[in-house]
């Protein structure tokens, strides 16, 4: 991880730099690919009151950036509070990545390979008698879905002769494609 600690309108001491660098090193425990971590410490004076503003910029891979700004009268308190907020954001991001289900081939990564051939020796195809499965009309499809406990959808011909799909919804009603 590239680290950068900068002071604006404020002279950084070695102790503050070391403290900020130790906070940046603590972000590695979430096992995220952190590209860079920047800390910008600036001195603020509003209404005659002196204070400090600390900004954390954490760049993660895949164009994710976490930006946290914290204001406080004490530099170390501002650094601590900002670091805790960054840790919370990193923890949420890590949990989101862990709970993410792979939905596309691109999500599988570079190690994934497409299946080019399927072994058909173990597959058994059973032909069906088409007379037993005549096309249903709308009313027959509703009655068949009401009677079936295991099937969730049924294909039928509508009044115009187009192939349609009727399915059971979670609320007990029927949907139509």
C-alpha positions as a Markdown table, in Angstrom:
| # | Residue | x | y | z |
|---|---|---|---|---|
| 1 | Unk | 0.0 | 0.0 | 0.0 |
| 2 | Unk | 1.3 | 3.5 | -0.9 |
| 3 | Unk | 1.0 | 5.8 | 2.1 |
| 4 | Unk | 1.0 | 9.6 | 2.0 |
| 5 | Unk | 0.7 | 11.8 | 5.0 |
| 6 | Unk | 0.3 | 15.5 | 4.3 |
| 7 | Unk | -0.1 | 18.6 | 6.5 |
| 8 | Unk | -2.0 | 21.7 | 5.3 |
| 9 | Unk | -1.4 | 25.0 | 7.2 |
| 10 | Unk | 0.1 | 22.7 | 9.8 |
| 11 | Unk | 3.6 | 21.5 | 10.6 |
| 12 | Unk | 3.7 | 17.7 | 10.9 |
| 13 | Unk | 5.8 | 16.3 | 13.7 |
| 14 | Unk | 7.5 | 12.9 | 13.5 |
| 15 | Unk | 5.2 | 11.6 | 16.2 |
| 16 | Unk | 2.0 | 12.6 | 14.3 |
| 17 | Unk | 3.4 | 11.1 | 11.1 |
| 18 | Unk | 4.2 | 7.8 | 12.9 |
| 19 | Unk | 0.8 | 7.7 | 14.5 |
| 20 | Unk | -1.0 | 8.3 | 11.2 |
| 21 | Unk | 1.2 | 5.7 | 9.5 |
| 22 | Unk | 0.4 | 3.2 | 12.2 |
| 23 | Unk | -3.3 | 3.9 | 11.7 |
| 24 | Unk | -2.9 | 3.3 | 7.9 |
| 25 | Unk | -1.1 | 0.0 | 8.6 |
| 26 | Unk | -4.1 | -1.1 | 10.7 |
| 27 | Unk | -6.4 | -1.1 | 7.7 |
| 28 | Unk | -4.6 | -4.1 | 6.2 |
| 29 | Unk | -6.3 | -6.5 | 8.6 |
| 30 | Unk | -9.4 | -6.6 | 6.5 |
| 31 | Unk | -7.6 | -8.4 | 3.6 |
| 32 | Unk | -8.8 | -5.9 | 1.0 |
| 33 | Unk | -6.6 | -4.9 | -1.9 |
| 34 | Unk | -5.8 | -1.4 | -0.7 |
| 35 | Unk | -3.9 | 0.5 | -3.4 |
| 36 | Unk | -3.1 | 3.7 | -1.5 |
| 37 | Unk | -3.9 | 5.4 | 1.8 |
| 38 | Unk | -3.7 | 9.2 | 2.1 |
| 39 | Unk | -4.1 | 11.2 | 5.3 |
| 40 | Unk | -4.4 | 15.0 | 5.0 |
| 41 | Unk | -4.2 | 16.9 | 8.3 |
| 42 | Unk | -5.1 | 20.6 | 8.2 |
| 43 | Unk | -5.4 | 23.2 | 10.9 |
| 44 | Unk | -8.7 | 25.1 | 10.9 |
| 45 | Unk | -9.6 | 28.3 | 12.7 |
| 46 | Unk | -13.3 | 29.2 | 12.9 |
| 47 | Unk | -14.7 | 32.0 | 15.0 |
| 48 | Unk | -11.4 | 32.3 | 16.9 |
| 49 | Unk | -11.4 | 28.6 | 17.8 |
| 50 | Unk | -8.6 | 26.4 | 16.7 |
| 51 | Unk | -9.2 | 22.9 | 15.5 |
| 52 | Unk | -8.0 | 20.2 | 13.2 |
| 53 | Unk | -9.5 | 18.5 | 10.2 |
| 54 | Unk | -8.3 | 15.0 | 9.2 |
| 55 | Unk | -9.2 | 13.5 | 5.8 |
| 56 | Unk | -8.6 | 9.8 | 5.1 |
| 57 | Unk | -8.6 | 8.8 | 1.4 |
| 58 | Unk | -8.4 | 5.0 | 0.9 |
| 59 | Unk | -8.2 | 3.7 | -2.6 |
| 60 | Unk | -9.3 | 0.1 | -3.1 |
| 61 | Unk | -9.0 | -2.0 | -6.2 |
| 62 | Unk | -11.9 | -2.0 | -8.7 |
| 63 | Unk | -12.2 | 1.8 | -8.4 |
| 64 | Unk | -13.6 | 1.8 | -4.9 |
| 65 | Unk | -12.6 | 4.8 | -2.8 |
| 66 | Unk | -13.4 | 5.6 | 0.8 |
| 67 | Unk | -13.3 | 9.2 | 1.9 |
| 68 | Unk | -13.7 | 10.1 | 5.5 |
| 69 | Unk | -13.4 | 13.6 | 7.0 |
| 70 | Unk | -13.2 | 14.2 | 10.8 |
| 71 | Unk | -13.0 | 17.5 | 12.7 |
| 72 | Unk | -11.8 | 17.9 | 16.3 |
| 73 | Unk | -9.9 | 20.2 | 18.7 |
| 74 | Unk | -7.2 | 17.6 | 19.1 |
| 75 | Unk | -5.2 | 16.1 | 16.3 |
| 76 | Unk | -4.9 | 12.7 | 17.8 |
| 77 | Unk | -8.6 | 12.5 | 18.6 |
| 78 | Unk | -9.5 | 13.5 | 15.0 |
| 79 | Unk | -7.1 | 10.8 | 13.7 |
| 80 | Unk | -8.6 | 8.2 | 16.0 |
| 81 | Unk | -12.2 | 9.1 | 15.2 |
| 82 | Unk | -11.5 | 9.2 | 11.5 |
| 83 | Unk | -9.6 | 5.9 | 11.6 |
| 84 | Unk | -12.6 | 4.2 | 13.4 |
| 85 | Unk | -15.0 | 5.4 | 10.7 |
| 86 | Unk | -12.6 | 4.1 | 7.9 |
| 87 | Unk | -12.4 | 0.8 | 9.7 |
| 88 | Unk | -16.2 | 0.6 | 9.8 |
| 89 | Unk | -16.4 | 1.4 | 6.1 |
| 90 | Unk | -13.7 | -1.2 | 5.3 |
| 91 | Unk | -15.5 | -3.8 | 7.5 |
| 92 | Unk | -18.8 | -3.2 | 5.6 |
| 93 | Unk | -17.1 | -3.4 | 2.3 |
| 94 | Unk | -15.3 | -6.7 | 3.3 |
| 95 | Unk | -18.6 | -8.2 | 4.4 |
| 96 | Unk | -20.3 | -7.2 | 1.2 |
| 97 | Unk | -17.5 | -8.9 | -0.8 |
| 98 | Unk | -17.8 | -12.1 | 1.4 |
| 99 | Unk | -21.6 | -12.3 | 1.0 |
| 100 | Unk | -21.5 | -11.6 | -2.7 |
| 101 | Unk | -22.7 | -14.5 | -4.8 |
| 102 | Unk | -21.0 | -15.1 | -8.1 |
| 103 | Unk | -23.6 | -14.1 | -10.7 |
| 104 | Unk | -21.7 | -13.9 | -13.9 |
| 105 | Unk | -18.8 | -15.6 | -15.7 |
| 106 | Unk | -16.7 | -12.4 | -15.3 |
| 107 | Unk | -17.1 | -12.6 | -11.5 |
| 108 | Unk | -15.4 | -16.0 | -11.5 |
| 109 | Unk | -12.0 | -14.5 | -12.3 |
| 110 | Unk | -9.2 | -15.3 | -14.7 |
| 111 | Unk | -9.0 | -18.9 | -13.5 |
| 112 | Unk | -12.5 | -19.8 | -14.7 |
| 113 | Unk | -12.8 | -21.7 | -17.9 |
| 114 | Unk | -15.8 | -22.3 | -20.1 |
| 115 | Unk | -17.1 | -25.8 | -20.6 |
| 116 | Unk | -16.6 | -26.7 | -24.3 |
| 117 | Unk | -17.7 | -30.3 | -24.3 |
| 118 | Unk | -20.2 | -32.2 | -22.3 |
| 119 | Unk | -19.9 | -35.9 | -21.8 |
| 120 | Unk | -23.1 | -37.5 | -22.9 |
| 121 | Unk | -22.4 | -41.0 | -21.7 |
| 122 | Unk | -24.0 | -40.5 | -18.3 |
| 123 | Unk | -27.0 | -38.5 | -19.6 |
| 124 | Unk | -30.1 | -40.4 | -20.3 |
| 125 | Unk | -32.8 | -38.7 | -22.4 |
| 126 | Unk | -36.3 | -40.1 | -21.9 |
| 127 | Unk | -38.8 | -39.4 | -24.8 |
| 128 | Unk | -42.3 | -38.3 | -23.8 |
| 129 | Unk | -45.6 | -39.1 | -25.5 |
| 130 | Unk | -46.8 | -35.8 | -26.9 |
| 131 | Unk | -50.4 | -36.9 | -26.8 |
| 132 | Unk | -50.3 | -37.0 | -23.0 |
| 133 | Unk | -49.1 | -33.4 | -23.0 |
| 134 | Unk | -51.5 | -31.5 | -25.2 |
| 135 | Unk | -51.3 | -27.7 | -25.1 |
| 136 | Unk | -53.4 | -26.2 | -22.4 |
| 137 | Unk | -55.7 | -23.2 | -22.6 |
| 138 | Unk | -55.9 | -20.4 | -20.0 |
| 139 | Unk | -58.5 | -21.9 | -17.7 |
| 140 | Unk | -56.8 | -25.4 | -17.8 |
| 141 | Unk | -53.5 | -23.8 | -16.9 |
| 142 | Unk | -55.0 | -22.1 | -13.8 |
| 143 | Unk | -56.6 | -25.3 | -12.6 |
| 144 | Unk | -53.4 | -27.3 | -13.2 |
| 145 | Unk | -51.4 | -24.8 | -11.2 |
| 146 | Unk | -53.9 | -24.8 | -8.3 |
| 147 | Unk | -53.9 | -28.6 | -8.2 |
| 148 | Unk | -50.0 | -29.0 | -8.4 |
| 149 | Unk | -48.0 | -28.6 | -5.2 |
| 150 | Unk | -44.5 | -29.1 | -6.7 |
| 151 | Unk | -44.7 | -27.3 | -10.0 |
| 152 | Unk | -44.2 | -23.6 | -9.9 |
| 153 | Unk | -44.9 | -22.7 | -13.6 |
| 154 | Unk | -46.8 | -24.1 | -16.5 |
| 155 | Unk | -46.6 | -23.3 | -20.3 |
| 156 | Unk | -49.8 | -23.0 | -22.2 |
| 157 | Unk | -51.3 | -21.5 | -25.4 |
| 158 | Unk | -53.4 | -18.3 | -24.9 |
| 159 | Unk | -56.5 | -17.3 | -26.9 |
| 160 | Unk | -54.4 | -16.0 | -29.8 |
| 161 | Unk | -52.3 | -19.2 | -30.0 |
| 162 | Unk | -49.2 | -17.6 | -28.5 |
| 163 | Unk | -47.1 | -19.6 | -26.1 |
| 164 | Unk | -47.3 | -18.1 | -22.5 |
| 165 | Unk | -46.0 | -19.0 | -19.1 |
| 166 | Unk | -48.1 | -18.9 | -15.9 |
| 167 | Unk | -46.3 | -19.1 | -12.5 |
| 168 | Unk | -47.2 | -19.1 | -8.8 |
| 169 | Unk | -46.2 | -16.0 | -6.9 |
| 170 | Unk | -45.1 | -16.0 | -3.3 |
| 171 | Unk | -48.3 | -14.1 | -2.3 |
| 172 | Unk | -50.5 | -16.9 | -3.6 |
| 173 | Unk | -51.5 | -15.1 | -6.8 |
| 174 | Unk | -50.6 | -16.1 | -10.4 |
| 175 | Unk | -48.3 | -14.3 | -12.7 |
| 176 | Unk | -48.3 | -14.4 | -16.5 |
| 177 | Unk | -45.4 | -13.9 | -19.0 |
